[in-house]
Amino acid sequence: MLIWLPQLVIGVVDLAAAFLFLYGLHRMSSPVSAPSGIFVAGIGMAVAVAASFLYAFDVSTAARANLPVNLGLAVIALAIGGGAAWWGGRKVAMTAMPQMVAIYNGMGGGAAGAIAAVELFGNKATGAPALVMTLLGALIGAVSLSGSLIAWAKLDGVINKPLRVKGQQVFNGLVLLLTLGVGVCIVVAHTRDATLIWAMPTWIYAFFACALALGILMTLPIGGADMPVVISIFNAFTGLAVGIEGYVLQNPALMIAGMVVGAAGMLLTLLMAKAMNRSVSNVIFTNFGTVATRKQGKIKGSLKPTQPGDAGIAMRYASTVIIVPGYGLAVSQGQGKLYEFVKLLQAGGVSVKFAVHPVAGRMPGQMDVLLAEAGVPYDMIFQLEDINDQFATTDIALVIGANDVVNPAARTDKSSAIYGMPILNADHAKRVFVVKRGDGKGYAGIVNELFYAENCNMVYGDAQAVLIKMIEAVRGLGLPDVA
Amino acid sequence: MDFQSSISGFAAIYIFMLAAFAGWVIIGRVPAILHTPLMSGSNFVHGIVVVGGVYALLNASTLQAQVIGFVAVLLGAGNAAGGYAVTDRMLVMFKTSEPAAKHGSHAKRGTVKSIHVKKH
């Protein structure tokens, strides 16, 4: 076998894969072309993985004896890892999507870390620059792995409360310094050929232990409402780690794919942080919710409960309705019933739109996916900046399971923890119905003055149960379809 | 003949810079409604790390390298397959109300356009 042929094939295939990834992501800029986009990227992945087996023609002499075993192991690992994740991804409920993405992301970070470990233990990285890059990729990958696992545990409810201890940030800072210190020792020991206290493998183990601990410590204090930002950050981290390990392995496809994702993750992180009016460092280093316990000004007005049926009928007789769905809707699995109710209103000639806040849900855009799953056409779903002016000319705003994202305190109350956060102007509608389980506060722990407003009525109950009653009430009217 | 790519020093930095810029520009065009599929889609893309895992495993000469390489391929394959599965599942859910537009219901035309136009 000619030695250069596999190299040529791998090179061409990786080049094609890098192009297909970029083109696939590019096609994701519209809901119409997006499904073909992921398919295109999938082809790139499939051919790249298939071509990677051609490395078998070009293995190092030391590994040649192991080649049959290694090939078998690779096939088994691909089948098990790929099969299990595919099965999990097909089965998972849409509401559990953030956890699933966190897991897959952690796996990617772990894979990048493992590749770095192979390079380090095998003494393959030569020279300080390559070694530093390997260690950097290992650090970011390991942080992403352990951090994503904690994020998964939080999203899945395994860990319920953010764990906060005094002096935590100082301690985390020290752990980071320790990790970097161990890294420096590894580089020094390698380049000077010196033995520092421990043998090299011990240092490498210590490095990974520190990096994994750092990921855990970083993520533990972060609250549930900040998860969209955290998932974005770890997505970016894994991308960076993959890109860096791509450099170490001299594989441009990995470099490009990793760095594209790294940049994309950073952009999404910034967008999310902006939607919450907080800086990224604020999310990581301060404890949201704890600052919000300060006193609030007195709120005028009172809570005015109303029956679900009455609210439903009022909407049937309105001409325009905007619905603001929040995570409470997803918790009660009421999306399907909501769309049923909406279709009923539309049949009666009511114009209905959905207004989705950027941080509705547990990851960016999750509410859009949940509505899409329920069958809501995406041209009925509007983002904050596109619909906010329309509330003023709308008859009824129906807020379901959302709270902080419609709290007018974000506009007016400078002392409020959410001051400056862009909100949906549901309070500008002529009438507002708020479906809520109880009088509880939102994530930010702030009383919502919208609920006390003159034009607002509260409908208490589980979102799905309330919607069923609304549907019954509207059907009970026996009005003919207009549209 | 040698087709082994050798990327060092500034060439690597140029690749990183251009890729980061491309990612930033491409992702900046994606509407907020698609942010979840986008995130899982980009999550899928960094699953390419599995290729590096295969390389590391095939070149493993010690038991330790074999074990870690195996883990790398296992995790990388999970990342790629899982990322694809969930992204594909989500994207096929996004539908327009175009078929229903025949019945003369409202808020159909023009609103579709707003989704495409606003990110430019």
Interface residues (C-beta under 8 A of the other chain):
Chain A: W4 Q7 L8 G11 D14 A17 F21 L22 G24 L25 H26 M28 S29 S30 P31 V32 A34 P35 G37 I38 F39 A41 G42 M45 A48 V49 S52 F53 Y55 A56 V59 S60 A62 A63 N66 L67 V69 N70 L71 L73 A74 I76 A77 L78 A79 I80 G81 G82 G83 A84 A85 W86 G88 G89 R90 V92 M94 M97 M100 V101 I103 Y104 N105 M107 G108 G110 A111 A112 A114 I115 A117 V118 E119 F121 G122 I231 S232 N235 T238 G239 V242 G243 E245 G246 Y247 L249 Q250 N251 P252 A253 L254 M255 I256 A257 G258 M259 V260 V261 G262 A263 A264 G265 M266 L267 L268 L271 Q346 S351 V352 K353 V356 P358 G361 M363 P364 G365 Q366 D368 V369 A372 E373 G375 P377 Y378 D379 M380 I381 F382 Q383 E385 D386 A483
Chain B: M1 D2 F3 Q4 S5 S6 I7 A12 I15 F16 A19 A20 F21 A22 G23 W24 I26 I27 G28 R29 V30 P31 A32 I33 L34 H35 T36 P37 L38 M39 S40 G41 S42 N43 F44 V45 H46 G47 I48 V49 V50 V51 G52 G53 V54 Y55 A56 L57 L58 N59 A60 S61 T62 Q64 A65 Q66 I68 G69 F70 V71 A72 V73 L74 L75 G76 A77 G78 N79 A80 A81 G82 G83 Y84 A85 V86 T87 D88 R89 M90 L91 V92 M93 F94 K95 T96 S97 E98 A100 H103 G104 S105 H106 A107 K108 T111 V112 S114 I115 H116 K118 K119
